[in-house]
């Protein structure tokens, strides 16, 4: 019985090691964000509700406006992530420089 438990613990340990992204590689969430699309189910459902009972021309205008708004929001989020990443890198460099000056 003890051997089975030890074997299970070892298997779990190896399973978690493989799941961790190596330095420089992308993790699961980064990969998922790259593959995410503007055509997600919840966007299509929202677009469908927004265009119920509209003419074809109105539908295309509404969908176009909503896609443009989503693209702008996505660009804002990416810019914010880039600013945050640059800020963290600058802080890390400052800490490294302060640490080097103390030696």
PyMOL commands that set and color helices and strands:
alter all, ss='L'
color gray80, all
select helices_A, chain A and resi 2-19+28-35+41-50+56-102
alter helices_A, ss='H'
color red, helices_A
deselect
rebuild
show_as cartoon
